[in-house]
Amino acid sequence: MIKLFVGLGNPGPEYEDTRHNAGFWWIDAVARALGVNLVMERGYHGKMARANVQGRTIWLLEPQTFMNLSGKSVAALARFYKIAPEEILVVHDELDLPPGQAKLKKGGGHAGHNGLRDIHAQLGSSDYWRLRLGVGHPGDKSQVVGWVLKKPPSEELAAIEEAVARSAIALPLLATGDVERATVQIHTSKPPREKPPRKENPGAVSDGAKQA
């Protein structure tokens, strides 16, 4: 079961709407749903909230250390509350997934993500869960930094927000250890809206168009 839910991002209004802050968006959505407020806790170098989900205590965390020092915050809270790496879920932006997709996985490398890299180092383990929120790839490795630090266009943003909302619903399942059902919930993308069929002629309307 997951006890600590961490969203990665950069603090400050200039980064608020950028792709790199997708993890913050997820934690914000969960906090709203649970009716809790994130409060700055300097001892944990981040904004934190405690909540009760189906009789279990969980923690929400948004490190305020900037992305490349995220592990400092995660490790501080995990050590204090004696939370093991396998009881931690880190939510982050993922270049290798398109906007609208979300994938849950446990362990593995950091794939060059600076937030995960520091969490690896500070926890001394890669055996934690990750929720990867797709933000797409610019197509060229040299453009990645500029890409993640920019605001996505409205269509991409809507897809990311849908993935955030869909995966956030799985929090009670993750908190109680029902990973199988949580995975189905998270990985099931919303199907694209079908366009109504074109009319055969100006005076006729197809059955499909009548149903749309």
Secondary structure as UniProt FT lines:
FT   STRAND          4..7
FT   TURN            13..17
FT   HELIX           19..21
FT   HELIX           22..34
FT   STRAND          39..41
FT   HELIX           42..44
FT   STRAND          46..53
FT   TURN            54..55
FT   STRAND          56..63
FT   HELIX           67..69
FT   HELIX           70..80
FT   TURN            81..82
FT   HELIX           85..87
FT   STRAND          88..94
FT   TURN            95..96
FT   TURN            99..100
FT   STRAND          102..106
FT   TURN            111..112
FT   HELIX           114..123
FT   STRAND          129..134
FT   HELIX           141..143
FT   HELIX           144..148
FT   HELIX           154..168
FT   TURN            169..170
FT   HELIX           171..175
FT   TURN            176..177
FT   HELIX           179..187
FT   TURN            202..203
FT   HELIX           207..211
//
